[in-house]
Amino acid sequence: MIHMDRITKDCLPTPIQPGLALTALAPMQDVTDLPFMRAIAHYGSPDYFFTEYFRVYPDSRLDKHILRSITENETGRPIFAQLIGESVPDLVRAAKELSQYDIAGVDLNMGCPAPRIYRKTWGVACSAIRLKSTAF
Ligand SMILES: Cc1cc2nc3c(=O)[nH]c(=O)nc-3n(C[C@H](O)[C@H](O)[C@H](O)COP(=O)(O)O)c2cc1C
């Protein structure tokens, strides 16, 4: 049995309103950048934010534009860094780099259905491959 209250308490940032369901601004590529998050925070922050996804591949560097939404986050609310890619060692490397910044956690995108993404076996294709490799 999974105790959701315990998971929330141990793993997620403290909610704005204790006792209420947590809220998050869903990550949206080319939308949820720093100015967008500032605008949302102006009207009322969710409990936490997500960055746009950092593209991860051999020799990739953390995108400076996306990194700004972490380093210049003035919303007062924690932010999770989203990654997309298929190379586990490179995803681990990027997650380690990101852990030097003020993030609440790392979120791996395994759901993006855009053809330009899944053709690289990223996003939803990544989860299909993982599921396939664990299928009986
Ligand atoms: C323009 C656009 C870009 C999106 N980009 C991402 C993304 O980069 N990463 C991700 O996990 N989801 C992305 N999504 C999915 C959203 O985060 C969200 O899961 C989806 O819109 C469903 O939200 P809802 O359950 O609140 O309706 C995107 C959605 C839209 C409309």
The ligand as an SDF file (V2000), in Angstrom:
LIG
                    3D

 31 33  0  0  0  0  0  0  0  0999 V2000
    2.3700   23.8940  -25.8880 C   0  0  0  0  0  0  0  0  0  0  0  0
    2.5770   22.7630  -24.9300 C   0  0  0  0  0  0  0  0  0  0  0  0
    3.8680   22.3840  -24.6050 C   0  0  0  0  0  0  0  0  0  0  0  0
    4.0950   21.3370  -23.7100 C   0  0  0  0  0  0  0  0  0  0  0  0
    5.3700   21.0100  -23.3770 N   0  0  0  0  0  0  0  0  0  0  0  0
    5.5730   20.0550  -22.4410 C   0  0  0  0  0  0  0  0  0  0  0  0
    6.8820   19.7640  -21.9900 C   0  0  0  0  0  0  0  0  0  0  0  0
    7.8650   20.3480  -22.4300 O   0  0  0  0  0  0  0  0  0  0  0  0
    7.0330   18.8110  -21.0560 N   0  0  0  0  0  0  0  0  0  0  0  0
    5.9450   18.1150  -20.5380 C   0  0  0  0  0  0  0  0  0  0  0  0
    6.1360   17.2640  -19.6520 O   0  0  0  0  0  0  0  0  0  0  0  0
    4.7120   18.3820  -20.9500 N   0  0  0  0  0  0  0  0  0  0  0  0
    4.5010   19.3300  -21.8720 C   0  0  0  0  0  0  0  0  0  0  0  0
    3.2390   19.6210  -22.2640 N   0  0  0  0  0  0  0  0  0  0  0  0
    2.1100   18.9140  -21.6050 C   0  0  0  0  0  0  0  0  0  0  0  0
    1.6300   19.7500  -20.4280 C   0  0  0  0  0  0  0  0  0  0  0  0
    2.6480   19.8610  -19.4390 O   0  0  0  0  0  0  0  0  0  0  0  0
    0.4050   19.1190  -19.7660 C   0  0  0  0  0  0  0  0  0  0  0  0
    0.7230   17.8740  -19.2460 O   0  0  0  0  0  0  0  0  0  0  0  0
   -0.7160   18.9420  -20.7390 C   0  0  0  0  0  0  0  0  0  0  0  0
   -0.9690   20.1720  -21.3660 O   0  0  0  0  0  0  0  0  0  0  0  0
   -1.9990   18.4500  -20.0210 C   0  0  0  0  0  0  0  0  0  0  0  0
   -2.2660   19.3280  -18.9750 O   0  0  0  0  0  0  0  0  0  0  0  0
   -3.5720   19.1940  -18.1130 P   0  0  0  0  0  0  0  0  0  0  0  0
   -3.5660   17.8240  -17.5270 O   0  0  0  0  0  0  0  0  0  0  0  0
   -3.4610   20.2710  -17.0830 O   0  0  0  0  0  0  0  0  0  0  0  0
   -4.7040   19.4140  -19.0590 O   0  0  0  0  0  0  0  0  0  0  0  0
    2.9920   20.6390  -23.1490 C   0  0  0  0  0  0  0  0  0  0  0  0
    1.6840   21.0410  -23.4810 C   0  0  0  0  0  0  0  0  0  0  0  0
    1.4840   22.0770  -24.3490 C   0  0  0  0  0  0  0  0  0  0  0  0
    0.0670   22.4890  -24.6680 C   0  0  0  0  0  0  0  0  0  0  0  0
  1  2  1  0
  2  3  1  0
  2 30  2  0
  3  4  2  0
  4  5  1  0
  4 28  1  0
  5  6  2  0
  6  7  1  0
  6 13  1  0
  7  8  2  0
  7  9  1  0
  9 10  1  0
 10 11  2  0
 10 12  1  0
 12 13  2  0
 13 14  1  0
 14 15  1  0
 14 28  1  0
 15 16  1  0
 16 17  1  0
 16 18  1  0
 18 19  1  0
 18 20  1  0
 20 21  1  0
 20 22  1  0
 22 23  1  0
 23 24  1  0
 24 25  2  0
 24 26  1  0
 24 27  1  0
 28 29  2  0
 29 30  1  0
 30 31  1  0
M  END
$$$$
